[in-house]
Amino acid sequence: MNIAIITGASSGMGREFAVQIASQLCRTDEIWLLSRNKAAMEELAGTMRMRTRVIPIDLADERELKRFREVLSIAAPKITLLASCAGVGSHGLFAAQTEDDIQAMLRLNVTAQTMLVRMCLPYMRRGSKILLFSSGAAFVPQPGFSVYAASKAYAYSFGRAIGAELRGRGIHVTTVCPGPVDTPFLAHAYGNREEMSGLKRLTTLDAPRVVAKAVNDCKRHRAVSACGLPIRALYLATQSVQNIAQYFFACSETLSEERKETER
Ligand SMILES: NC(=O)c1ccc[n+]([C@@H]2O[C@H](COP(=O)([O-])OP(=O)(O)OC[C@H]3O[C@@H](n4cnc5c(N)ncnc54)[C@H](OP(=O)(O)O)[C@@H]3O)[C@@H](O)[C@H]2O)c1
């Protein structure tokens, strides 16, 4: 059985993914929707034309993740698509954040996302795709959003790296890096939207647009999906600086190796 897995399917961009890809997955028999909110996923499943399986799960809970591994081993599906959308963020100074909030971000955005990909890989074949949610927050450190931005920098680095590793197996990874998107995430993260900077409020996009771009980038096997002019500009600027830094780092390493060689 060919399946697509979508995490974070109860809300925001995960939900939007399910809606948009349902009509486009011609070689997929069933979509598995994952999140904690069973009622919201059942409501979504009721509106979809495809066969769906609703799997209520707290991905931040290690025992529930292990149970999901068993679900996979019993079903032994072929995973055509994994859209890893679940994520949480809390805004505020690091010293003022609760340990619970910090743990929640690290468990879900870092550990659960990594382990879920690892669990799904054995069921993927040539042509399978992974859409991995990072954020534009990955590109620069963000005081006031430190742990969230760092967790998304991890997701970005992880997504790019496994994308390169898996290319030879024909498995394509698109790391999705949106700027602010109008979903319930913003209310959870900021409490009050007035806390958002004017620039963030001004550049907030709607979920259907961001998801449509990510689906398109995934089809074209693009490594990164960055939607909207401001976030693309930030992405390109930070990438250029990184590429220059990498170039000089590689040059200086080569020069010092050459120097050592002549001294020997
Ligand atoms: N919105 C933005 O401005 C923005 C910008 C850049 C990146 N992102 C990233 O985009 C992704 C999607 O976010 P969104 O904007 O669509 O936010 P959202 O509407 O708040 O959706 C988050 C999803 O994650 C699920 N989730 C949260 N904790 C979970 C847990 N412990 N176990 C399982 N599922 C859990 C939620 O479902 P339940 O609560 O039902 O479990 C929900 O379906 C996230 O990774 C986020 O970091 C968002």
PDBQT file of the ligand as one rigid body, heavy atoms in Angstrom, charges set to zero:
ROOT
HETATM    1  N1  LIG A 301       3.010  30.121  11.015  1.00  0.00    +0.000 N 
HETATM    2  C1  LIG A 301       4.224  30.643  10.908  1.00  0.00    +0.000 C 
HETATM    3  O1  LIG A 301       4.417  31.864  10.985  1.00  0.00    +0.000 OA
HETATM    4  C2  LIG A 301       5.385  29.750  10.613  1.00  0.00    +0.000 A 
HETATM    5  C3  LIG A 301       6.527  30.314  10.009  1.00  0.00    +0.000 A 
HETATM    6  C4  LIG A 301       7.612  29.509   9.715  1.00  0.00    +0.000 A 
HETATM    7  C5  LIG A 301       7.560  28.155  10.011  1.00  0.00    +0.000 A 
HETATM    8  N2  LIG A 301       6.456  27.623  10.609  1.00  0.00    +0.000 N 
HETATM    9  C6  LIG A 301       6.472  26.193  10.892  1.00  0.00    +0.000 C 
HETATM   10  O2  LIG A 301       5.459  25.616  10.097  1.00  0.00    +0.000 OA
HETATM   11  C7  LIG A 301       5.001  24.405  10.686  1.00  0.00    +0.000 C 
HETATM   12  C8  LIG A 301       3.481  24.397  10.696  1.00  0.00    +0.000 C 
HETATM   13  O3  LIG A 301       3.055  25.432  11.565  1.00  0.00    +0.000 OA
HETATM   14  P1  LIG A 301       1.646  26.165  11.407  1.00  0.00    +0.000 P 
HETATM   15  O4  LIG A 301       1.932  27.577  11.145  1.00  0.00    +0.000 OA
HETATM   16  O5  LIG A 301       0.768  25.417  10.495  1.00  0.00    +0.000 OA
HETATM   17  O6  LIG A 301       1.155  26.061  12.938  1.00  0.00    +0.000 OA
HETATM   18  P2  LIG A 301      -0.163  25.475  13.616  1.00  0.00    +0.000 P 
HETATM   19  O7  LIG A 301      -1.369  25.869  12.870  1.00  0.00    +0.000 OA
HETATM   20  O8  LIG A 301      -0.053  25.853  15.064  1.00  0.00    +0.000 OA
HETATM   21  O9  LIG A 301       0.034  23.904  13.466  1.00  0.00    +0.000 OA
HETATM   22  C9  LIG A 301       0.946  23.188  14.223  1.00  0.00    +0.000 C 
HETATM   23  C10 LIG A 301       0.615  21.717  14.108  1.00  0.00    +0.000 C 
HETATM   24  O10 LIG A 301       1.556  20.981  14.897  1.00  0.00    +0.000 OA
HETATM   25  C11 LIG A 301       0.821  20.035  15.662  1.00  0.00    +0.000 C 
HETATM   26  N3  LIG A 301       1.478  19.725  16.920  1.00  0.00    +0.000 N 
HETATM   27  C12 LIG A 301       1.881  20.601  17.886  1.00  0.00    +0.000 A 
HETATM   28  N4  LIG A 301       2.404  19.927  18.919  1.00  0.00    +0.000 NA
HETATM   29  C13 LIG A 301       2.329  18.607  18.610  1.00  0.00    +0.000 A 
HETATM   30  C14 LIG A 301       2.703  17.422  19.271  1.00  0.00    +0.000 A 
HETATM   31  N5  LIG A 301       3.283  17.453  20.474  1.00  0.00    +0.000 N 
HETATM   32  N6  LIG A 301       2.477  16.229  18.681  1.00  0.00    +0.000 NA
HETATM   33  C15 LIG A 301       1.899  16.183  17.458  1.00  0.00    +0.000 A 
HETATM   34  N7  LIG A 301       1.527  17.273  16.765  1.00  0.00    +0.000 NA
HETATM   35  C16 LIG A 301       1.742  18.475  17.347  1.00  0.00    +0.000 A 
HETATM   36  C17 LIG A 301      -0.516  20.710  15.948  1.00  0.00    +0.000 C 
HETATM   37  O11 LIG A 301      -1.519  19.749  16.177  1.00  0.00    +0.000 OA
HETATM   38  P3  LIG A 301      -2.142  19.391  17.610  1.00  0.00    +0.000 P 
HETATM   39  O12 LIG A 301      -2.118  20.623  18.443  1.00  0.00    +0.000 OA
HETATM   40  O13 LIG A 301      -3.513  18.908  17.257  1.00  0.00    +0.000 OA
HETATM   41  O14 LIG A 301      -1.279  18.306  18.124  1.00  0.00    +0.000 OA
HETATM   42  C18 LIG A 301      -0.782  21.392  14.622  1.00  0.00    +0.000 C 
HETATM   43  O15 LIG A 301      -1.421  20.514  13.735  1.00  0.00    +0.000 OA
HETATM   44  C19 LIG A 301       5.652  24.361  12.069  1.00  0.00    +0.000 C 
HETATM   45  O16 LIG A 301       6.752  23.491  12.013  1.00  0.00    +0.000 OA
HETATM   46  C20 LIG A 301       6.123  25.787  12.309  1.00  0.00    +0.000 C 
HETATM   47  O17 LIG A 301       7.244  25.834  13.158  1.00  0.00    +0.000 OA
HETATM   48  C21 LIG A 301       5.372  28.394  10.913  1.00  0.00    +0.000 A 
ENDROOT
TORSDOF 0
